[in-house]
């Protein structure tokens, strides 16, 4: 299943054809193109945590929402602490993190069965995962950095969907969005040890480059974890777009040494 870049009023967004074909969701992975922010946040920074002007961020959020046909007031933002916390979101949570303060913490994954609730996570190298169950009408958005990936947060999100909403793994479609690729993501042996704890064969995702250093494939690690829980190959799509390779299109925390904006991914059940 392919990904493509769409543009609306100058805002560039990556979308999954696999999710589009379901006909039940609105979604998108933002780029850095099409906003009003300046300097290192240039231009479509969507996070309030990067020393950006709040008015710029709100304008960027509005533009991104319009590009994917989602209402700003429907957004629910995740807290994101690089762990495996999962929050079930209801209609009453709309606007939290944007129009109102959040009243939840320690959350890197959001799930809902409510329509017109737009789940949003933030990224600048970490892996965004968007899930949709077209049978039970459930969606989820997940932020998976290396810590969350090592903890198999994507797999745990699917387990939660199965437990709370009777989803079947074989029905779930997932899009793995733009993030840092193994071409650019060198990590220490200590990081790989964390993966050895939860993954049967880390040699499929970690490739030695020098003593104590490895190139880590977060896309494949997430794919393996999702297949373990029962997702089928045809329902797992990987954008294959490395944020560090393409800083003209994406923000990259690693490549830009932390001085950068944030992208976001959003999914919403259509009304």
C-alpha positions as CSV (number, residue, x, y, z in Angstrom):
1,X,0.0,0.0,0.0
2,X,1.4,3.3,-1.1
3,X,1.8,6.7,0.4
4,X,1.5,10.0,-1.4
5,X,2.0,13.7,-0.7
6,X,-1.0,16.0,-1.1
7,X,-1.0,19.8,-1.0
8,X,-3.8,22.1,0.1
9,X,-3.3,25.9,0.3
10,X,0.4,25.3,0.4
11,X,0.2,22.8,3.3
12,X,1.9,19.5,2.3
13,X,0.7,16.3,4.0
14,X,1.6,12.6,3.6
15,X,-1.4,10.3,3.4
16,X,-1.7,6.5,3.3
17,X,-3.7,5.1,0.4
18,X,-4.5,2.0,2.5
19,X,-6.3,4.1,5.1
20,X,-7.9,6.3,2.5
21,X,-9.4,3.2,0.8
22,X,-11.2,2.2,3.9
23,X,-13.5,5.2,3.4
24,X,-14.2,5.6,7.1
25,X,-11.3,7.8,8.4
26,X,-9.7,11.2,7.9
27,X,-6.0,11.2,8.5
28,X,-2.6,12.7,7.6
29,X,1.1,12.9,8.5
30,X,2.2,16.5,8.4
31,X,5.4,17.8,6.9
32,X,7.3,21.0,7.7
33,X,5.9,22.8,4.7
34,X,3.0,25.3,4.6
35,X,3.0,27.2,7.9
36,X,3.9,30.5,9.3
37,X,6.6,29.7,11.9
38,X,10.1,31.2,11.7
39,X,13.7,30.1,12.2
40,X,14.2,26.5,13.4
41,X,10.4,26.0,13.6
42,X,10.1,27.0,9.9
43,X,7.4,26.6,8.8
44,X,4.6,24.2,9.9
45,X,5.6,23.5,13.5
46,X,2.7,22.0,15.3
47,X,4.0,21.8,18.8
48,X,3.7,24.3,21.7
49,X,6.9,22.9,23.2
50,X,9.5,24.2,20.7
51,X,9.8,27.9,21.9
52,X,7.5,28.9,19.0
53,X,4.9,31.7,19.1
54,X,1.6,30.3,20.3
55,X,-0.3,32.2,17.7
56,X,1.9,30.7,15.0
57,X,1.3,27.2,16.3
58,X,-2.4,27.7,16.4
59,X,-2.4,29.0,12.8
60,X,-0.3,26.0,11.7
61,X,-2.7,23.6,13.5
62,X,-5.6,25.3,11.7
63,X,-3.9,25.0,8.3
64,X,-3.0,21.3,8.9
65,X,-6.6,20.5,10.0
66,X,-8.0,22.1,6.9
67,X,-5.6,20.2,4.7
68,X,-7.0,16.9,6.1
69,X,-10.6,18.0,6.5
70,X,-10.6,17.8,10.3
71,X,-12.0,20.5,12.7
72,X,-9.5,22.0,15.1
73,X,-11.9,21.7,18.0
74,X,-12.0,17.9,17.5
75,X,-8.3,17.4,18.2
76,X,-7.0,15.5,21.2
77,X,-3.3,15.7,21.9
78,X,-1.2,12.9,23.4
79,X,1.1,13.7,26.4
80,X,4.1,11.7,25.1
81,X,6.7,10.5,27.6
82,X,8.4,7.8,25.5
83,X,6.7,5.0,27.3
84,X,3.8,2.6,26.6
85,X,0.9,4.4,28.2
86,X,-2.4,4.1,26.3
87,X,-5.5,6.3,26.8
88,X,-9.0,5.6,25.6
89,X,-10.5,8.9,24.3
90,X,-14.2,9.8,24.4
91,X,-16.2,12.6,22.8
92,X,-15.8,14.6,26.0
93,X,-12.0,14.8,25.5
94,X,-12.3,16.8,22.3
95,X,-10.1,19.9,22.4
96,X,-7.8,18.7,25.2
97,X,-4.3,19.9,24.7
98,X,-5.3,22.5,22.2
99,X,-8.3,24.5,23.5
100,X,-8.2,23.1,27.0
101,X,-5.5,21.6,29.3
102,X,-5.1,17.8,29.2
103,X,-6.2,15.9,32.3
104,X,-4.2,12.8,31.5
105,X,-0.5,12.1,31.5
106,X,2.0,9.4,30.8
107,X,0.3,8.7,27.4
108,X,1.9,7.9,24.1
109,X,-1.1,6.2,22.4
110,X,-4.7,7.2,21.9
111,X,-7.7,5.0,21.0
112,X,-11.3,6.0,20.3
113,X,-14.5,4.5,18.9
114,X,-16.1,8.0,18.7
115,X,-16.5,9.7,15.4
116,X,-15.4,13.4,15.0
117,X,-12.6,12.8,17.6
118,X,-9.2,13.6,16.0
119,X,-6.3,11.8,17.7
120,X,-3.0,13.6,17.4
121,X,0.6,12.6,18.2
122,X,3.8,14.5,17.6
123,X,7.1,13.5,15.9
124,X,10.5,14.7,14.7
125,X,12.2,11.3,13.9
126,X,10.0,9.1,16.2
127,X,7.7,6.7,14.5
128,X,4.0,7.6,14.0
129,X,1.5,4.7,13.8
130,X,-2.1,5.2,12.7
131,X,-4.5,2.3,13.1
132,X,-8.0,1.7,11.8
133,X,-10.4,-1.2,12.4
134,X,-13.0,-0.9,9.6
135,X,-15.2,-3.6,11.1
136,X,-15.6,-2.4,14.7
137,X,-15.0,1.3,13.7
138,X,-12.0,1.9,16.0
139,X,-9.0,4.2,15.4
140,X,-5.7,4.8,17.2
141,X,-2.7,7.0,17.0
142,X,0.6,6.0,18.5
143,X,3.9,7.8,19.1
144,X,6.8,5.2,19.1
145,X,10.3,6.5,19.8
146,X,12.9,3.9,20.3
147,X,11.8,3.4,23.9
148,X,8.2,2.9,22.9
149,X,9.2,0.7,20.0
150,X,11.3,-1.5,22.4
151,X,8.3,-1.7,24.7
152,X,6.1,-2.7,21.7
153,X,3.6,0.1,22.2
154,X,2.1,-0.6,18.8
155,X,1.4,-4.2,19.7
156,X,0.0,-3.2,23.1
157,X,-2.3,-0.7,21.4
158,X,-3.7,-3.5,19.3
159,X,-4.1,-5.6,22.4
160,X,-6.1,-2.8,23.9
161,X,-8.3,-2.5,20.8
162,X,-9.0,-6.2,21.0
163,X,-9.7,-6.2,24.7
164,X,-11.8,-3.1,25.0
165,X,-13.6,-3.0,21.6
166,X,-13.5,-6.6,20.3
167,X,-11.3,-5.8,17.4
168,X,-9.7,-8.7,15.5
169,X,-6.0,-8.2,14.7
170,X,-6.5,-9.5,11.1
171,X,-9.0,-6.6,10.4
172,X,-6.8,-3.8,11.6
173,X,-5.0,-1.6,9.1
174,X,-1.9,0.4,10.1
175,X,0.1,3.1,8.4
176,X,3.7,3.6,9.6
177,X,4.5,7.2,8.8
178,X,7.6,9.3,8.0
179,X,10.3,8.9,10.7
180,X,14.0,8.3,10.9
181,X,15.2,5.3,8.9
182,X,18.0,2.8,9.6
183,X,20.1,4.7,7.1
184,X,20.5,7.5,9.6
185,X,19.7,6.1,13.1
186,X,22.9,5.0,14.8
187,X,22.5,3.9,18.5
188,X,24.6,2.4,21.3
189,X,24.7,-1.2,22.4
190,X,22.8,-0.2,25.5
191,X,19.8,0.7,23.3
192,X,20.1,-2.6,21.5
193,X,20.1,-4.4,24.8
194,X,16.7,-3.0,25.5
195,X,15.4,-4.5,22.3
196,X,17.0,-7.8,23.1
197,X,14.8,-7.9,26.2
198,X,11.5,-7.9,24.2
199,X,12.5,-9.1,20.7
200,X,13.4,-12.7,19.9
201,X,16.0,-11.8,17.2
202,X,17.4,-8.3,17.3
203,X,19.7,-9.1,14.4
204,X,16.7,-8.4,12.1
205,X,16.5,-4.8,13.3
206,X,20.0,-3.9,14.5
207,X,23.1,-3.8,12.2
208,X,26.6,-3.3,13.7
209,X,28.7,-0.5,12.2
210,X,31.6,-0.2,14.7
211,X,32.4,-1.3,18.2
212,X,29.3,-0.7,20.4
213,X,27.3,1.1,17.6
214,X,24.4,-0.1,15.5
215,X,22.1,1.2,12.9
216,X,18.5,0.6,14.2
217,X,15.5,-0.1,12.0
218,X,12.5,1.2,13.9
219,X,10.1,0.6,10.9
220,X,10.9,-3.1,10.9
221,X,10.8,-3.4,14.7
222,X,7.3,-2.0,14.7
223,X,6.3,-4.3,11.8
224,X,7.6,-7.4,13.6
225,X,5.8,-6.5,16.8
226,X,2.5,-6.0,14.9
227,X,2.8,-9.3,13.0
228,X,3.4,-11.0,16.4
229,X,-0.1,-9.9,17.6
230,X,-1.7,-11.0,14.4
231,X,-1.7,-8.2,11.9
232,X,-1.4,-9.4,8.3
233,X,1.2,-8.2,5.8
234,X,-1.2,-6.7,3.4
235,X,-2.6,-4.4,6.2
236,X,0.8,-3.0,7.3
237,X,2.2,-0.2,5.2
238,X,5.4,1.7,5.7
239,X,6.0,5.1,4.2
240,X,9.7,4.5,3.9
241,X,10.3,8.3,4.2
242,X,13.3,9.1,6.4
243,X,13.0,12.4,8.2
244,X,16.8,12.8,8.6
245,X,17.4,12.2,4.9
246,X,14.8,14.9,3.9
247,X,15.0,17.9,6.2
248,X,13.7,20.0,3.3
249,X,10.4,18.2,3.8
250,X,10.5,17.0,7.4
251,X,11.8,18.0,10.9
252,X,14.6,15.8,12.3
253,X,15.6,16.0,15.9
254,X,18.7,13.9,15.2
255,X,19.9,15.6,12.0
256,X,19.1,19.1,13.3
257,X,20.6,18.5,16.7
258,X,17.4,19.1,18.6
259,X,16.8,22.6,17.3
260,X,13.7,21.9,15.2
261,X,10.0,21.9,15.1
262,X,7.5,19.1,15.3
263,X,5.3,17.3,12.9
264,X,2.1,15.6,13.8
265,X,-0.1,12.6,12.7
266,X,-3.8,12.6,13.0
267,X,-6.6,10.1,12.5
268,X,-10.4,10.6,13.0
269,X,-13.4,8.4,12.4
270,X,-15.6,10.2,9.9
271,X,-19.0,11.2,11.0
